Amino acid sequence: MYKKLLLYFFIPFAVSIIGIKIYYSKEVEEQKIYHIMDQIKLSFDAQLKNDKMDDLKVAMLLASNTALIDSLDEDDEDRAYATLSHIVKSIKKHTNVSIRAQIITKDLNILARSWDDIYAGMPLGDYRDDLQYFKNTKQPRTSLEIGRRLGIKATVPVYKDGSFLGLVEVISFFQNTTEFLSSIGVDLYVLLDIKHSDSAVLMRDNLSIKDYIVSNLTYNYNHIQTLKKIDFKKLSQLQLIHKDKKYIFYDTMYNGAMEAIGKFVFVLPQKYIAYFRNPEDDISYLINVTRSSLYKVVKEQVPQNKLYEQYKASKLIAFQNIISPEDKQEFYDVAYQKFDTLTKDELIQMLLQKKVTKKINGKIR
């Protein structure tokens, strides 16, 4: 009788406890998802700003080039193309960085472009309203603008003896930002509102998703079918949608005039959530950084002669292929000392437990 009464009271109590535990586990998981979303957006904003500043630096250097200034002053298309092409090829050769730059006359016609010499003289004013900005200011600007293609455009006005000659512009298409987010497990889709397709004539054949045109040149095609199922109005309301075991969230995309022109959509597969540490952890939140980056962070924070001593022998294995050449001797000295203290069985166990991660190289389109 007592056992039945005990079971009668215990079972509902146990079910309640389990239910409360599941509820709070989901609450904690949801809080973690939203925190991850915020951190990814902050990282994205920082990377996009870095890309803008890198483009602006190059544009400002080009705008101070005497040969390019003279070419603008003399309206010399051939000289402008030869000079610009030489500079861009030199940058590619010595830094392996590809630059797309163009010189624009004061009448808003193309004088020269680094990637071809076909469109010299082509007018830009009809579909580059943003260039009117430079009629009233001498300040350079970097912004997301719709030309014949959506991209980051760093534009610098060129003056000679106080007279406005034209503009130097460096253009990029979100490749660095896309690759950065991919390295932390997030796929980026730069979606331009389809109503701008009349201006973005070179994007009319791009893949479209609902009322948006995919604008970044490289993207992960694996999530396209999921994105085609998404109700973007619902996404705007909820900020975050879980679909096909993926978390989808977004940022509004603005041009230089702060007009909304589309969305930055982020896709984070659910399986990668475990790679991100909990918000309360006191070390790097985006844990899936490269081992090399982590090594650099640790090296900067720890005194040189204490860098390896704090790690067990099993942990030192992770450093063997990423340490800088000047640090190798110190690393080997410490590693040999730690390995010498291990027994044969401990060494075997350490090798058996070592996890091997295979890296697959490929291009995501």
C-alpha positions as CSV (number, residue, x, y, z in Angstrom):
1,M,0.0,0.0,0.0
2,Y,2.8,2.4,1.0
3,K,4.7,1.5,-2.2
4,K,1.7,2.3,-4.3
5,L,1.2,5.6,-2.5
6,L,4.9,6.4,-2.9
7,L,4.8,5.6,-6.6
8,Y,1.6,7.6,-7.0
9,F,3.3,10.8,-5.6
10,F,6.8,10.1,-6.9
11,I,6.0,9.5,-10.6
12,P,4.2,12.9,-11.1
13,F,7.0,14.6,-9.1
14,A,9.7,13.0,-11.2
15,V,7.8,13.8,-14.4
16,S,7.6,17.5,-13.2
17,I,11.3,17.6,-12.4
18,I,12.2,16.1,-15.8
19,G,9.8,18.6,-17.5
20,I,11.3,21.5,-15.7
21,K,14.8,20.4,-16.5
22,I,14.0,20.0,-20.2
23,Y,12.3,23.4,-20.2
24,Y,15.3,25.2,-18.6
25,S,17.7,23.3,-20.9
26,K,15.8,24.6,-23.9
27,E,15.8,28.1,-22.4
28,V,19.6,28.0,-21.8
29,E,20.1,26.6,-25.4
30,E,17.9,29.4,-26.8
31,Q,19.9,32.0,-24.9
32,K,23.1,30.6,-26.2
33,I,21.8,30.7,-29.8
34,Y,20.8,34.3,-29.5
35,H,24.2,35.1,-27.9
36,I,26.0,33.3,-30.8
37,M,23.8,35.3,-33.3
38,D,24.8,38.6,-31.7
39,Q,28.5,37.6,-31.6
40,I,28.5,36.5,-35.2
41,K,26.9,39.8,-36.3
42,L,29.5,41.8,-34.3
43,S,32.3,39.8,-36.0
44,F,30.7,40.3,-39.4
45,D,30.4,44.1,-38.8
46,A,34.1,44.2,-37.8
47,Q,35.3,42.2,-40.8
48,L,33.2,44.2,-43.2
49,K,34.6,47.4,-41.8
50,N,38.1,46.0,-42.1
51,D,37.4,45.2,-45.8
52,K,36.1,48.7,-46.4
53,M,39.2,50.3,-44.8
54,D,41.5,48.1,-46.8
55,D,39.8,49.1,-50.0
56,L,39.9,52.8,-49.0
57,K,43.6,52.7,-48.2
58,V,44.4,51.4,-51.7
59,A,42.0,53.9,-53.3
60,M,43.7,56.8,-51.5
61,L,47.2,55.6,-52.6
62,L,46.0,55.4,-56.2
63,A,44.5,58.9,-55.9
64,S,47.9,60.3,-55.0
65,N,49.7,58.6,-57.9
66,T,51.1,61.4,-60.1
67,A,50.8,59.5,-63.4
68,L,47.1,58.8,-62.7
69,I,46.4,62.4,-61.8
70,D,48.1,63.6,-65.0
71,S,46.1,61.0,-67.0
72,L,42.9,62.4,-65.5
73,D,44.0,66.0,-66.1
74,E,44.8,65.2,-69.8
75,D,41.9,62.8,-70.3
76,D,44.5,60.2,-71.5
77,E,42.7,56.8,-71.5
78,D,45.6,54.8,-72.7
79,R,48.1,56.1,-70.1
80,A,45.5,55.8,-67.3
81,Y,44.9,52.1,-68.2
82,A,48.6,51.3,-68.6
83,T,49.4,52.9,-65.2
84,L,46.5,51.4,-63.3
85,S,47.0,48.0,-64.8
86,H,50.7,48.0,-63.9
87,I,50.0,49.0,-60.3
88,V,47.3,46.3,-59.8
89,K,49.5,43.6,-61.4
90,S,52.4,44.6,-59.0
91,I,50.1,44.4,-56.0
92,K,48.9,40.9,-57.1
93,K,52.5,39.7,-57.7
94,H,53.9,40.9,-54.4
95,T,50.9,40.4,-52.1
96,N,48.7,37.9,-53.9
97,V,45.8,40.3,-53.4
98,S,43.5,41.0,-56.4
99,I,42.4,44.6,-56.7
100,R,39.7,45.9,-59.0
101,A,40.0,49.7,-59.5
102,Q,38.7,52.3,-61.9
103,I,39.3,55.9,-62.8
104,I,36.2,58.1,-63.3
105,T,36.3,61.5,-65.0
106,K,34.6,64.6,-63.5
107,D,31.8,64.0,-66.0
108,L,31.3,60.6,-64.4
109,N,32.6,58.6,-67.4
110,I,35.0,55.7,-67.1
111,L,38.5,56.8,-68.0
112,A,40.1,53.4,-67.3
113,R,39.5,50.1,-65.4
114,S,42.1,47.8,-64.2
115,W,40.5,44.6,-65.4
116,D,39.9,45.6,-69.1
117,D,40.3,48.4,-71.5
118,I,37.0,48.0,-73.3
119,Y,34.6,50.4,-71.6
120,A,36.6,53.6,-71.6
121,G,34.2,56.5,-72.1
122,M,31.2,54.7,-70.8
123,P,28.9,56.9,-68.7
124,L,28.2,55.9,-65.1
125,G,26.0,58.8,-64.0
126,D,22.8,57.1,-65.1
127,Y,23.0,54.2,-62.6
128,R,25.5,55.5,-60.0
129,D,23.4,58.1,-58.1
130,D,25.8,57.8,-55.2
131,L,28.5,59.6,-57.2
132,Q,26.5,62.8,-56.9
133,Y,27.7,62.8,-53.3
134,F,31.1,64.1,-54.4
135,K,29.7,67.2,-56.0
136,N,29.4,68.7,-52.5
137,T,32.4,67.2,-50.6
138,K,36.0,66.4,-50.9
139,Q,35.8,63.6,-48.4
140,P,36.4,60.0,-49.6
141,R,33.8,57.5,-48.8
142,T,33.5,53.7,-48.6
143,S,30.0,52.2,-48.8
144,L,27.9,49.5,-50.3
145,E,26.6,50.8,-53.6
146,I,24.6,49.4,-56.6
147,G,26.3,50.0,-59.9
148,R,26.1,47.4,-62.6
149,R,26.8,45.1,-59.7
150,L,26.4,45.4,-56.0
151,G,29.7,45.8,-54.1
152,I,31.9,47.6,-51.7
153,K,33.0,50.8,-53.3
154,A,35.8,52.9,-51.9
155,T,35.8,56.2,-53.8
156,V,38.3,59.0,-53.5
157,P,38.0,62.4,-55.3
158,V,41.1,63.6,-57.1
159,Y,42.0,67.3,-57.2
160,K,44.8,69.2,-58.9
161,D,45.6,72.8,-58.0
162,G,42.2,73.0,-56.4
163,S,40.3,71.8,-59.4
164,F,38.2,68.6,-59.3
165,L,39.5,66.1,-61.9
166,G,37.5,63.0,-61.2
167,L,37.5,59.9,-58.9
168,V,39.5,56.8,-58.1
169,E,37.5,53.8,-57.0
170,V,38.4,50.4,-55.6
171,I,35.6,47.8,-55.8
172,S,35.3,44.4,-54.0
173,F,32.5,41.9,-53.7
174,F,32.4,40.6,-50.1
175,Q,34.8,37.7,-50.8
176,N,37.0,38.3,-47.7
177,T,34.0,38.6,-45.4
178,T,32.4,35.5,-46.9
179,E,35.6,33.5,-46.4
180,F,36.0,34.8,-42.9
181,L,32.5,33.8,-41.8
182,S,32.9,30.4,-43.5
183,S,36.1,29.8,-41.4
184,I,33.9,30.0,-38.3
185,G,31.2,27.8,-39.6
186,V,28.8,30.4,-40.9
187,D,27.7,30.9,-44.5
188,L,26.9,34.4,-45.8
189,Y,24.4,35.3,-48.5
190,V,24.4,38.9,-49.7
191,L,20.8,39.4,-50.9
192,L,19.9,42.5,-53.0
193,D,16.3,43.5,-53.2
194,I,15.2,42.5,-56.7
195,K,13.6,45.9,-57.3
196,H,17.2,47.2,-57.9
197,S,17.8,44.8,-60.8
198,D,17.2,47.6,-63.3
199,S,20.4,49.2,-62.1
200,A,22.4,46.0,-61.4
201,V,22.4,44.9,-65.0
202,L,25.3,42.5,-64.6
203,M,23.4,40.6,-61.9
204,R,20.3,39.8,-63.8
205,D,21.5,36.3,-64.4
206,N,22.5,35.7,-60.8
207,L,20.7,33.2,-58.7
208,S,17.5,34.7,-57.1
209,I,15.8,33.6,-53.8
210,K,12.2,34.9,-53.5
211,D,12.5,38.7,-54.0
212,Y,16.2,38.8,-53.7
213,I,19.3,38.4,-55.9
214,V,22.3,36.6,-54.5
215,S,25.1,39.2,-54.9
216,N,28.3,37.7,-53.4
217,L,30.4,35.9,-56.0
218,T,31.1,32.9,-53.8
219,Y,28.6,31.2,-51.5
220,N,27.6,27.8,-50.2
221,Y,25.0,26.3,-52.6
222,N,24.1,23.7,-50.0
223,H,21.7,26.0,-48.1
224,I,19.9,27.5,-51.1
225,Q,17.0,25.1,-51.0
226,T,16.5,25.9,-47.3
227,L,16.6,29.6,-48.0
228,K,14.0,29.2,-50.7
229,K,11.6,27.8,-48.1
230,I,12.1,30.8,-45.8
231,D,9.4,33.4,-45.4
232,F,11.5,36.5,-45.3
233,K,8.7,38.6,-43.7
234,K,8.6,36.1,-40.9
235,L,12.4,36.2,-40.6
236,S,12.2,40.0,-40.3
237,Q,9.7,39.7,-37.5
238,L,11.3,36.8,-35.6
239,Q,15.0,37.8,-36.3
240,L,15.9,34.0,-36.1
241,I,14.4,31.0,-37.8
242,H,15.3,27.3,-37.3
243,K,14.8,25.3,-40.5
244,D,16.3,22.0,-41.8
245,K,18.5,21.8,-38.7
246,K,20.0,25.2,-39.5
247,Y,19.7,28.6,-37.8
248,I,19.0,31.5,-40.2
249,F,19.3,35.1,-39.1
250,Y,20.0,38.4,-40.9
251,D,21.2,42.0,-40.9
252,T,19.6,44.8,-43.0
253,M,21.9,46.0,-45.8
254,Y,22.2,49.8,-46.3
255,N,23.8,51.8,-49.0
256,G,25.8,55.0,-48.4
257,A,22.7,57.1,-48.1
258,M,21.4,54.7,-45.4
259,E,18.7,53.3,-47.6
260,A,17.8,49.7,-47.1
261,I,18.7,47.8,-50.2
262,G,18.6,44.1,-49.1
263,K,19.8,41.7,-46.4
264,F,22.9,40.0,-45.2
265,V,21.6,36.5,-44.4
266,F,23.6,34.1,-42.2
267,V,23.2,30.3,-42.0
268,L,24.6,28.4,-39.1
269,P,24.1,24.6,-39.2
270,Q,22.9,23.3,-35.9
271,K,25.7,20.8,-35.7
272,Y,28.2,23.6,-35.3
273,I,26.5,25.1,-32.2
274,A,28.7,22.8,-30.0
275,Y,31.8,24.5,-31.4
276,F,30.8,27.8,-29.7
277,R,31.5,28.1,-26.0
278,N,28.9,29.2,-23.5
279,P,28.5,33.0,-22.9
280,E,29.8,32.8,-19.4
281,D,33.1,31.2,-20.4
282,D,36.1,33.5,-19.9
283,I,38.0,32.5,-23.0
284,S,37.5,33.1,-26.7
285,Y,33.8,32.9,-27.5
286,L,34.2,31.9,-31.1
287,I,36.1,28.7,-30.2
288,N,36.4,27.4,-33.8
289,V,39.3,29.7,-34.6
290,T,42.3,28.2,-36.3
291,R,44.9,26.6,-34.1
292,S,47.5,29.0,-35.5
293,S,45.4,32.0,-34.4
294,L,44.9,30.5,-31.0
295,Y,48.7,29.9,-30.7
296,K,49.3,33.6,-31.6
297,V,46.8,34.8,-29.0
298,V,48.4,32.5,-26.3
299,K,51.9,33.6,-27.3
300,E,51.0,37.3,-26.9
301,Q,49.4,36.7,-23.4
302,V,52.1,34.4,-21.8
303,P,55.7,35.3,-21.1
304,Q,58.0,33.7,-23.6
305,N,59.8,31.4,-21.2
306,K,56.5,30.1,-19.7
307,L,54.6,29.5,-23.0
308,Y,54.9,25.7,-23.1
309,E,55.5,24.8,-19.5
310,Q,51.8,25.3,-18.6
311,Y,50.7,22.5,-21.0
312,K,50.7,18.7,-20.5
313,A,52.7,16.6,-23.0
314,S,49.4,15.5,-24.7
315,K,48.5,19.1,-25.4
316,L,51.9,20.0,-26.8
317,I,51.2,17.8,-29.8
318,A,48.7,20.3,-31.1
319,F,51.4,22.9,-31.3
320,Q,54.1,21.0,-33.2
321,N,53.1,22.1,-36.7
322,I,52.1,25.7,-36.0
323,I,54.8,27.2,-33.9
324,S,57.1,29.8,-35.6
325,P,60.6,28.6,-36.6
326,E,62.3,30.8,-34.0
327,D,60.3,29.1,-31.2
328,K,61.0,25.5,-32.2
329,Q,64.1,24.9,-30.1
330,E,62.4,26.1,-26.9
331,F,59.3,24.0,-27.8
332,Y,61.4,20.8,-28.3
333,D,63.4,21.3,-25.1
334,V,60.2,21.5,-23.0
335,A,58.4,18.8,-25.0
336,Y,61.3,16.3,-24.6
337,Q,61.4,16.9,-20.8
338,K,57.7,16.3,-20.5
339,F,57.7,13.1,-22.7
340,D,60.7,11.7,-20.7
341,T,58.5,11.6,-17.6
342,L,55.8,9.4,-19.2
343,T,55.8,5.7,-19.1
344,K,55.6,3.5,-22.2
345,D,51.9,2.7,-21.4
346,E,51.1,6.4,-21.0
347,L,52.7,7.2,-24.4
348,I,50.7,4.5,-26.1
349,Q,47.5,5.7,-24.5
350,M,48.2,9.3,-25.5
351,L,48.8,8.2,-29.1
352,L,45.7,6.1,-29.2
353,Q,43.5,8.9,-27.8
354,K,44.9,11.5,-30.2
355,K,42.1,12.7,-32.5
356,V,43.0,13.3,-36.2
357,T,41.0,15.9,-38.1
358,K,41.1,15.6,-41.9
359,K,41.0,18.9,-43.7
360,I,39.2,18.9,-47.0
361,N,40.2,21.7,-49.4
362,G,37.7,22.9,-51.9
363,K,35.8,25.9,-53.2
364,I,32.3,26.7,-52.0
365,R,30.2,28.1,-54.7
